[in-house]
Amino acid sequence: MDKRTHWGRAMALTVLIALAGQPVSVGMAGPTLSIELNKVEDTDQNSCIAAFVLRNDLAASLDRFSLDLYVFDSEGIIARQLVLDLAPLRNDKTTVVRFPLLSQPCATIGRVLINDIPSCRSADTGQDIDCLTALRVSSRDRIGLTN
């Protein structure tokens, strides 16, 4: 290895070390709406209750917000469709919502799909917002949450 190659690699390493403590942007800049499937639990009636954590960072409170969900069983077959009205969602606020997901044990569920956001309106302006583009989903449970 000649001196120039060695020097170039040393400079690259120095830059990487300098940047190591800096935040890295990975295309998630801008307003976001985060939805996490946090927990599922069986009830005494042999049905499954889900707890979702929603974080509204859209720079607007929402007076209308609904989700079109599909629940798939462990074999990938649609088990149920739900349309949930979750409004209002305040800006810069985390909200927890719980609702019955399926009238079967949670172990029968494979994944949950956020198919659409039929309603997403700013409480401040009355304008519709494209919440689907700003959507970020995750799951802390073995059941996957996708969009």
N, CA, C and O of each residue as an XYZ file, in Angstrom:
588
protein
N       0.861     -1.165      0.000
C       0.000      0.000      0.000
C       0.911      1.234      0.000
O       1.811      1.350      0.832
N       0.666      2.160     -0.948
C       1.507      3.353     -0.989
C       1.038      4.365      0.062
O      -0.002      4.179      0.695
N       1.819      5.439      0.239
C       1.541      6.424      1.281
C       0.221      7.148      1.049
O      -0.485      7.460      2.008
N      -0.132      7.425     -0.227
C      -1.386      8.144     -0.506
C      -2.601      7.305     -0.108
O      -3.551      7.837      0.466
N      -2.585      6.018     -0.401
C      -3.696      5.139     -0.036
C      -3.827      5.056      1.478
O      -4.929      5.131      2.022
N      -2.689      4.901      2.155
C      -2.684      4.838      3.608
C      -3.220      6.138      4.207
O      -4.041      6.116      5.124
N      -2.743      7.282      3.672
C      -3.186      8.586      4.155
C      -4.690      8.763      3.913
O      -5.388      9.268      4.793
N      -5.211      8.357      2.735
C      -6.642      8.469      2.408
C      -7.495      7.641      3.359
O      -8.551      8.088      3.806
N      -7.043      6.454      3.660
C      -7.785      5.604      4.601
C      -7.769      6.194      6.008
O      -8.770      6.134      6.723
N      -6.647      6.756      6.397
C      -6.544      7.384      7.718
C      -7.489      8.575      7.817
O      -8.130      8.770      8.850
N      -7.582      9.375      6.755
C      -8.489     10.525      6.746
C      -9.948     10.055      6.821
O     -10.747     10.628      7.562
N     -10.292      9.024      6.061
C     -11.664      8.493      6.078
C     -12.017      7.992      7.473
O     -13.122      8.232      7.960
N     -11.085      7.299      8.116
C     -11.310      6.810      9.469
C     -11.498      7.972     10.437
O     -12.356      7.903     11.317
N     -10.709      9.044     10.291
C     -10.837     10.222     11.143
C     -12.215     10.854     10.992
O     -12.833     11.233     11.987
N     -12.704     10.971      9.763
C     -14.032     11.547      9.507
C     -15.112     10.665     10.133
O     -16.043     11.174     10.758
N     -14.994      9.351      9.969
C     -15.986      8.437     10.561
C     -16.012      8.550     12.077
O     -17.084      8.538     12.683
N     -14.850      8.660     12.689
C     -14.789      8.799     14.145
C     -15.422     10.115     14.570
O     -16.139     10.158     15.570
N     -15.170     11.184     13.831
C     -15.740     12.493     14.157
C     -17.259     12.483     14.032
O     -17.955     13.146     14.801
N     -17.769     11.730     13.062
C     -19.216     11.690     12.834
C     -19.940     10.688     13.726
O     -21.169     10.689     13.789
N     -19.198      9.845     14.406
C     -19.821      8.759     15.172
C     -20.825      9.254     16.195
O     -21.837      8.590     16.421
N     -20.589     10.367     16.806
C     -21.502     10.878     17.816
C     -22.614     11.739     17.254
O     -23.469     12.198     18.011
N     -22.632     11.971     15.952
C     -23.620     12.847     15.341
C     -24.866     12.056     14.950
O     -24.762     10.894     14.555
N     -26.056     12.681     15.059
C     -27.265     12.008     14.612
C     -27.229     11.793     13.107
O     -26.710     12.627     12.365
N     -27.775     10.684     12.665
C     -27.784     10.343     11.258
C     -29.214     10.377     10.755
O     -30.103      9.794     11.376
N     -29.446     11.040      9.658
C     -30.769     11.097      9.045
C     -30.891      9.955      8.057
O     -30.020      9.758      7.210
N     -31.980      9.201      8.171
C     -32.190      8.069      7.275
C     -33.505      8.226      6.522
O     -34.225      7.248      6.322
N     -33.821      9.442      6.107
C     -35.002      9.659      5.305
C     -36.281      9.760      6.102
O     -37.361      9.663      5.517
N     -36.216      9.950      7.397
C     -37.409     10.039      8.225
C     -37.658     11.483      8.651
O     -38.385     11.733      9.613
N     -37.057     12.432      7.937
C     -37.260     13.834      8.280
C     -38.688     14.231      7.961
O     -39.344     13.639      7.105
N     -39.148     15.238      8.663
C     -40.499     15.720      8.408
C     -41.495     15.145      9.390
O     -41.143     14.379     10.288
N     -42.744     15.530      9.202
C     -43.798     15.086     10.113
C     -44.001     13.569     10.066
O     -43.914     12.950      9.006
N     -44.270     12.990     11.225
C     -44.522     11.547     11.281
C     -45.713     11.242     12.180
O     -46.061     12.001     13.085
N     -46.308     10.117     11.893
C     -47.340      9.535     12.734
C     -46.886      8.111     13.002
O     -46.868      7.279     12.095
N     -46.521      7.832     14.242
C     -45.995      6.511     14.600
C     -47.081      5.689     15.277
O     -47.777      6.165     16.173
N     -47.211      4.437     14.829
C     -48.152      3.510     15.447
C     -47.399      2.233     15.784
O     -46.804      1.594     14.916
N     -47.436      1.877     17.054
C     -46.754      0.682     17.545
C     -47.779     -0.289     18.112
O     -48.608      0.084     18.942
N     -47.719     -1.538     17.658
C     -48.480     -2.598     18.319
C     -47.670     -2.966     19.550
O     -46.631     -3.618     19.446
N     -48.145     -2.548     20.711
C     -47.363     -2.671     21.928
C     -47.596     -3.994     22.636
O     -46.653     -4.615     23.125
N     -48.865     -4.431     22.693
C     -49.173     -5.617     23.489
C     -50.497     -6.207     23.039
O     -51.420     -5.480     22.673
N     -50.581     -7.519     23.068
C     -51.859     -8.211     22.880
C     -52.058     -9.138     24.070
O     -51.100     -9.672     24.629
N     -53.318     -9.318     24.447
C     -53.599    -10.234     25.550
C     -54.963    -10.866     25.364
O     -55.897    -10.246     24.854
N     -55.053    -12.115     25.790
C     -56.314    -12.840     25.733
C     -57.216    -12.415     26.880
O     -56.745    -12.105     27.974
N     -58.517    -12.403     26.619
C     -59.502    -12.090     27.652
C     -60.105    -13.389     28.173
O     -59.826    -14.468     27.651
N     -60.927    -13.274     29.197
C     -61.619    -14.446     29.744
C     -62.595    -15.044     28.744
O     -62.932    -16.225     28.829
N     -63.053    -14.225     27.790
C     -63.999    -14.691     26.779
C     -63.291    -15.277     25.558
O     -63.919    -15.449     24.513
N     -62.007    -15.585     25.669
C     -61.234    -16.202     24.595
C     -61.110    -15.316     23.357
O     -61.074    -15.813     22.231
N     -61.045    -13.995     23.572
C     -60.795    -13.079     22.466
C     -59.493    -12.336     22.730
O     -58.925    -12.422     23.819
N     -59.028    -11.603     21.720
C     -57.738    -10.943     21.792
C     -57.914     -9.425     21.825
O     -58.557     -8.842     20.953
N     -57.334     -8.802     22.842
C     -57.345     -7.347     22.989
C     -55.958     -6.825     22.608
O     -54.947     -7.395     23.018
N     -55.908     -5.744     21.826
C     -54.639     -5.157     21.412
C     -54.480     -3.769     22.013
O     -55.448     -3.018     22.143
N     -53.251     -3.441     22.376
C     -52.917     -2.091     22.842
C     -51.941     -1.487     21.832
O     -50.886     -2.054     21.551
N     -52.315     -0.331     21.295
C     -51.496      0.394     20.334
C     -51.022      1.696     20.957
O     -51.760      2.342     21.701
N     -49.786      2.080     20.652
C     -49.247      3.359     21.090
C     -49.095      4.217     19.835
O     -48.387      3.851     18.896
N     -49.773      5.366     19.837
C     -49.741      6.285     18.707
C     -48.999      7.550     19.114
O     -49.230      8.089     20.196
N     -48.119      8.017     18.261
C     -47.379      9.257     18.498
C     -47.636     10.201     17.328
O     -47.240      9.925     16.196
N     -48.307     11.321     17.617
C     -48.635     12.310     16.596
C     -47.570     13.403     16.569
O     -47.528     14.265     17.447
N     -46.714     13.355     15.554
C     -45.732     14.398     15.313
C     -45.965     15.001     13.924
O     -45.021     15.256     13.176
N     -47.232     15.222     13.602
C     -47.615     15.771     12.297
C     -47.650     17.293     12.281
O     -47.927     17.888     11.240
N     -47.379     17.930     13.405
C     -47.461     19.392     13.550
C     -48.898     19.873     13.445
O     -49.144     21.027     13.095
N     -49.850     18.992     13.748
C     -51.269     19.365     13.750
C     -52.036     18.382     14.619
O     -51.798     17.175     14.564
N     -52.953     18.899     15.417
C     -53.885     18.017     16.132
C     -54.891     17.501     15.121
O     -55.218     18.187     14.153
N     -55.381     16.291     15.348
C     -56.323     15.669     14.415
C     -57.692     15.549     15.070
O     -57.822     14.958     16.142
N     -58.716     16.109     14.426
C     -60.073     15.952     14.947
C     -60.802     14.798     14.262
O     -61.864     14.368     14.713
N     -60.220     14.299     13.165
C     -60.711     13.083     12.513
C     -59.517     12.206     12.201
O     -58.546     12.641     11.582
N     -59.609     10.956     12.646
C     -58.536     10.003     12.370
C     -59.096      8.592     12.491
O     -59.614      8.205     13.538
N     -58.988      7.834     11.414
C     -59.454      6.447     11.456
C     -58.469      5.548     10.726
O     -57.752      5.976      9.822
N     -58.456      4.292     11.146
C     -57.602      3.262     10.550
C     -58.453      2.156      9.959
O     -59.438      1.727     10.559
N     -58.067      1.702      8.783
C     -58.656      0.523      8.157
C     -57.657     -0.612      8.357
O     -56.605     -0.637      7.719
N     -57.986     -1.548      9.244
C     -57.084     -2.645      9.609
C     -57.579     -3.978      9.083
O     -58.783     -4.223      8.999
N     -56.638     -4.832      8.731
C     -56.935     -6.233      8.422
C     -56.118     -7.097      9.375
O     -54.917     -6.889      9.547
N     -56.781     -8.059      9.985
C     -56.132     -9.018     10.873
C     -55.979    -10.323     10.096
O     -56.956    -10.859      9.574
N     -54.759    -10.826     10.023
C     -54.467    -12.080      9.331
C     -54.182    -13.163     10.357
O     -53.546    -12.904     11.379
N     -54.652    -14.378     10.087
C     -54.353    -15.481     10.997
C     -52.919    -15.947     10.780
O     -52.204    -15.408      9.936
N     -52.506    -16.943     11.541
C     -51.116    -17.410     11.496
C     -50.760    -18.067     10.162
O     -49.583    -18.294      9.882
N     -51.762    -18.374      9.337
C     -51.498    -18.953      8.020
C     -51.608    -17.917      6.906
O     -51.516    -18.265      5.729
N     -51.807    -16.642      7.266
C     -51.862    -15.573      6.278
C     -53.233    -15.321      5.669
O     -53.348    -14.595      4.682
N     -54.275    -15.911      6.247
C     -55.637    -15.739      5.752
C     -56.295    -14.589      6.521
O     -56.145    -14.485      7.738
N     -57.023    -13.727      5.803
C     -57.720    -12.619      6.460
C     -58.754    -13.173      7.430
O     -59.624    -13.954      7.046
N     -58.650    -12.765      8.683
C     -59.573    -13.217      9.719
C     -60.625    -12.160     10.040
O     -61.736    -12.483     10.460
N     -60.254    -10.866      9.833
C     -61.192     -9.792     10.189
C     -60.721     -8.464      9.599
O     -59.524     -8.223      9.443
N     -61.681     -7.621      9.281
C     -61.396     -6.237      8.919
C     -62.049     -5.339      9.960
O     -63.169     -5.598     10.401
N     -61.338     -4.273     10.352
C     -61.874     -3.291     11.303
C     -61.614     -1.893     10.775
O     -60.570     -1.630     10.177
N     -62.555     -1.005     10.995
C     -62.315      0.415     10.778
C     -62.493      1.072     12.136
O     -63.574      1.036     12.722
N     -61.408      1.677     12.629
C     -61.397      2.249     13.966
C     -61.331      3.768     13.905
O     -60.493      4.332     13.202
N     -62.209      4.422     14.639
C     -62.155      5.870     14.793
C     -61.346      6.159     16.047
O     -61.771      5.822     17.152
N     -60.181      6.780     15.884
C     -59.280      7.013     17.010
C     -59.118      8.497     17.343
O     -58.264      8.853     18.155
N     -59.914      9.353     16.738
C     -59.828     10.796     16.999
C     -60.446     11.113     18.352
O     -61.319     10.394     18.837
N     -59.983     12.189     18.945
C     -58.956     13.121     18.498
C     -57.560     12.648     18.879
O     -57.381     11.887     19.829
N     -56.573     13.118     18.112
C     -55.158     12.901     18.431
C     -54.489     14.262     18.504
O     -54.401     14.979     17.507
N     -54.022     14.608     19.686
C     -53.370     15.912     19.863
C     -51.953     15.903     19.297
O     -51.266     14.882     19.309
N     -51.539     17.056     18.806
C     -50.197     17.227     18.264
C     -49.155     17.051     19.370
O     -49.373     17.434     20.519
N     -48.022     16.466     18.993
C     -46.885     16.297     19.901
C     -47.291     15.537     21.164
O     -46.876     15.876     22.272
N     -48.110     14.505     20.973
C     -48.664     13.748     22.100
C     -48.639     12.266     21.779
O     -48.864     11.866     20.636
N     -48.367     11.455     22.785
C     -48.451     10.000     22.676
C     -49.768      9.551     23.294
O     -50.145     10.005     24.374
N     -50.457      8.661     22.603
C     -51.759      8.169     23.043
C     -51.764      6.642     23.002
O     -51.221      6.040     22.075
N     -52.375      6.022     24.000
C     -52.544      4.567     24.020
C     -54.008      4.253     23.797
O     -54.881      4.837     24.440
N     -54.280      3.323     22.878
C     -55.649      2.866     22.627
C     -55.678      1.351     22.719
O     -54.751      0.662     22.292
N     -56.766      0.851     23.288
C     -56.975     -0.601     23.412
C     -58.319     -0.936     22.796
O     -59.292     -0.200     22.964
N     -58.367     -2.055     22.077
C     -59.631     -2.476     21.491
C     -59.564     -3.967     21.172
O     -58.478     -4.529     21.028
N     -60.740     -4.609     21.062
C     -60.783     -6.025     20.694
C     -60.302     -6.203     19.256
O     -60.802     -5.549     18.341
N     -59.350     -7.072     19.066
C     -58.783     -7.302     17.746
C     -59.467     -8.464     17.033
O     -59.739     -8.398     15.834
N     -59.741     -9.528     17.784
C     -60.314    -10.728     17.189
C     -61.030    -11.534     18.270
O     -60.596    -11.567     19.421
N     -62.110    -12.172     17.895
C     -62.861    -13.015     18.834
C     -62.286    -14.425     18.879
O     -63.017    -15.415     18.858
N     -60.988    -14.489     18.941
C     -60.237    -15.736     19.061
C     -58.998    -15.441     19.896
O     -58.667    -14.275     20.108
N     -58.312    -16.464     20.371
C     -57.080    -16.227     21.136
C     -56.018    -15.507     20.292
O     -55.967    -15.671     19.073
N     -55.196    -14.730     20.940
C     -54.141    -13.973     20.252
C     -53.174    -14.886     19.496
O     -52.605    -14.474     18.486
N     -52.983    -16.105     19.966
C     -52.057    -17.036     19.319
C     -52.475    -17.372     17.891
O     -51.653    -17.851     17.111
N     -53.733    -17.130     17.535
C     -54.197    -17.431     16.176
C     -53.882    -16.305     15.187
O     -54.091    -16.465     13.984
N     -53.382    -15.165     15.683
C     -53.115    -14.010     14.827
C     -51.673    -14.033     14.342
O     -50.749    -14.235     15.130
N     -51.482    -13.826     13.038
C     -50.146    -13.780     12.461
C     -49.619    -12.371     12.297
O     -48.467    -12.088     12.625
N     -50.478    -11.472     11.780
C     -50.056    -10.086     11.591
C     -51.269     -9.192     11.447
O     -52.388     -9.652     11.222
N     -51.012     -7.885     11.583
C     -52.048     -6.874     11.409
C     -51.540     -5.903     10.347
O     -50.402     -5.437     10.408
N     -52.394     -5.609      9.382
C     -52.060     -4.697      8.294
C     -52.852     -3.409      8.434
O     -54.078     -3.439      8.539
N     -52.154     -2.274      8.436
C     -52.837     -0.988      8.314
C     -53.025     -0.783      6.822
O     -52.106     -0.359      6.121
N     -54.215     -1.084      6.346
C     -54.523     -1.053      4.919
C     -54.658      0.373      4.398
O     -54.243      0.677      3.280
N     -55.244      1.246      5.219
C     -55.480      2.615      4.794
C     -55.768      3.483      6.010
O     -56.046      2.986      7.102
N     -55.695      4.780      5.797
C     -56.124      5.760      6.785
C     -57.210      6.579      6.101
O     -56.923      7.608      5.489
N     -58.476      6.117      6.203
C     -59.554      6.760      5.456
C     -59.846      8.191      5.872
O     -60.367      8.977      5.081
N     -59.511      8.533      7.114
C     -59.826      9.867      7.607
C     -58.667     10.390      8.440
O     -58.234      9.754      9.401
N     -58.168     11.573      8.049
C     -57.085     12.219      8.787
C     -57.202     13.714      8.509
O     -56.811     14.187      7.442
N     -57.745     14.454      9.479
C     -58.019     15.873      9.260
C     -57.447     16.726     10.382
O     -57.565     16.397     11.562
N     -56.829     17.821      9.985
C     -56.263     18.779     10.935
C     -57.380     19.495     11.679
O     -58.295     20.042     11.064
N     -57.301     19.491     12.992
C     -58.275     20.212     13.810
C     -58.093     21.719     13.664
O     -59.045     22.480     13.838
N     -56.880     22.148     13.347
C     -56.575     23.573     13.260
C     -57.104     24.199     11.965
O     -57.682     25.286     11.989
N     -56.903     23.503     10.830
C     -57.255     24.083      9.529
C     -58.484     23.454      8.891
O     -59.066     24.036      7.975
N     -58.889     22.279      9.356
C     -59.990     21.575      8.722
C     -59.594     20.874      7.429
O     -60.446     20.306      6.747
N     -58.305     20.910      7.087
C     -57.803     20.296      5.861
C     -57.448     18.828      6.104
O     -56.984     18.454      7.181
N     -57.676     18.005      5.075
C     -57.235     16.615      5.126
C     -55.717     16.561      5.041
O     -55.091     17.371      4.357
N     -55.131     15.590      5.750
C     -53.680     15.392      5.780
C     -53.396     13.999      5.228
O     -54.163     13.064      5.463
N     -52.295     13.863      4.495
C     -51.879     12.561      3.983
C     -51.123     11.815      5.085
O     -49.893     11.774      5.093
N     -51.873     11.233      6.001
C     -51.261     10.541      7.138
C     -50.588      9.241      6.725
O     -49.665      8.787      7.401
N     -51.030      8.632      5.628
C     -50.444      7.366      5.198
C     -48.977      7.543      4.799
O     -48.150      6.676      5.081
N     -48.655      8.650      4.151
C     -47.272      8.920      3.765
C     -46.393      9.144      4.988
O     -45.224      8.757      4.988
N     -46.937      9.759      6.022
C     -46.174     10.066      7.235
C     -46.126      8.900      8.224
O     -45.480      8.999      9.267
N     -46.807      7.797      7.902
C     -46.959      6.677      8.835
C     -45.672      5.881      9.025
O     -44.991      5.531      8.061
N     -45.354      5.605     10.282
C     -44.245      4.721     10.670
C     -44.828      3.680     11.600
O     -45.453      4.034     12.599
N     -44.641      2.401     11.299
C     -45.229      1.343     12.121
C     -44.146      0.462     12.723
O     -43.055      0.320     12.171
N     -44.481     -0.136     13.888
C     -43.580     -1.070     14.555
C     -44.407     -1.969     15.458
O     -45.588     -1.714     15.695
N     -43.776     -3.022     15.959
C     -44.443     -3.942     16.874
C     -43.465     -4.403     17.935
O     -42.310     -4.713     17.644
N     -43.940     -4.446     19.169
C     -43.162     -5.008     20.278
C     -43.634     -6.423     20.596
O     -43.116     -7.076     21.502
N     -44.608     -6.878     19.850
C     -45.196     -8.186     20.076
C     -44.733     -9.135     18.985
O     -44.159     -8.696     17.988
N     -44.969    -10.409     19.153
C     -44.620    -11.375     18.107
C     -45.501    -11.202     16.881
O     -45.134    -11.641     15.791
N     -46.656    -10.572     17.042
C     -47.549    -10.282     15.931
C     -46.999     -9.065     15.205
O     -46.781     -8.020     15.819
N     -46.776     -9.190     13.918
C     -46.241     -8.085     13.131
C     -47.296     -7.041     12.799
O     -48.473     -7.364     12.638
N     -46.867     -5.782     12.697
C     -47.721     -4.694     12.243
C     -47.083     -4.128     10.997
O     -45.924     -3.715     11.025
N     -47.835     -4.102      9.888
C     -47.293     -3.643      8.611
C     -48.217     -2.615      7.988
O     -49.357     -2.437      8.417
N     -47.702     -1.941      6.966
C     -48.538     -1.035      6.178
C     -48.186     -1.139      4.722
O     -48.782     -0.452      3.892
